[in-house]
């Protein structure tokens, strides 16, 4: 079989064997059911094609695979499965440290999900996170990173042009040049979680750059052929890729989305809001993003919630205001972030709502006053000599308080003058109001 070598490994969860075909420094990994002749032959043919070998090697290769699998079965029978046991004394004496990469927000080594609604800046926040971790700075300029860590971001949705533009301005906002950030790598390729070949490629990607954090964005593009409502299918594939990252010592971070069915779309996101079966059960920690207010197109201003939590016991809720401008902004878009505690954000929102209510009330009052002024002037035009307030109020059809305000405003601007008139069959003059002569400015 020339220099072709085969290694048969352990069984996976459904009983199939991991097999790796090697030719020189090239290799082709696969998973197959040794006892299924048809599937075994298809795997052998794929391997020969991938390694550039003719089909004439198929019989010898099939014999070798079956022989190695048989030996592996015998070894498995000789070595019964054993589970590690730890006594209470050993458990009590051992030291299991939790290392926080970001205080109160991100624990090293545990799978994490960054989930949020549509267009909630998930990729931009992920890039900010990657730069902060790689440089040992502060996530969003606020949450302290305890030490620098090497990070890989695999993103297949935005495109490299968008990623480049975002990374440049996010790095600049933190005081860095993008080209000087050595601990962060990007890839526009995304792994398929159910593929053994992709898992092996992912293993090489992680170890090649000695990554401690691997982010896949978005997760749904890594699971194209899975029933997203099937807990077992989704869970099996997530466990597979998590196992690869765990073996390589990397934290797996998945960018995912939240459900669209929240009763209050502007309330802080919760773990139950994460979409698809299996994701809530899989993640050991989470960063959830949601909008606090409806985005106003053309402003480039985003008011967000950021909720962090995990099985390690950490939790937090922050309000994140992101201003990034628009493409029409002079000098181009930027990245300006303000992070505040949730209580402070709620107080600020209440203050802004109260101010908006007062402004709307003032606008309504001003509009009413303007209308009342015009009604009063229209009535007074019919009485050149002037008329009493009671007659003006009745004919204008407005209340006493409103006619007082309208007359006071007209007197202040000089459009109306006070006077006195004598009613028929009366000798005593009455206080009255008249329009200023030759005044047509209203």
Protein Blocks (a to p, Z undefined) as FASTA:
>chain_A
ZZaccddddddfkopacddddehjbccdddddfklmklmmmmmmmmmmmnopafklmmmm
mmmmmmmmmmmmmmmmmmccddddddfklmmmpccddddfbghkacghiacdddddehil
mmmmmmmmmmmmmnopaehhlaccfbdcddddddfknopklmmmmmmmmmmmnopafklm
mkbccdfbdcdfklmklmmmmmmmmmmnopabdcdddfklmmmmbcfklmklmmmmmmmm
mmmmmmnopacdddddddfkbfblmbccdfklpgcehjlmmpmbdcddddfbdcdehklp
acdddddddfkopacdddddddebjfklghiaadddddddfklmmmmmmmmmmmmmmmmm
mmmmmmmmmmmmmmmmmmmmmmmnopcfklmmmmnopafklmmmmmmmmmmnopaccddd
ddehiabdcddddddehiakZZ
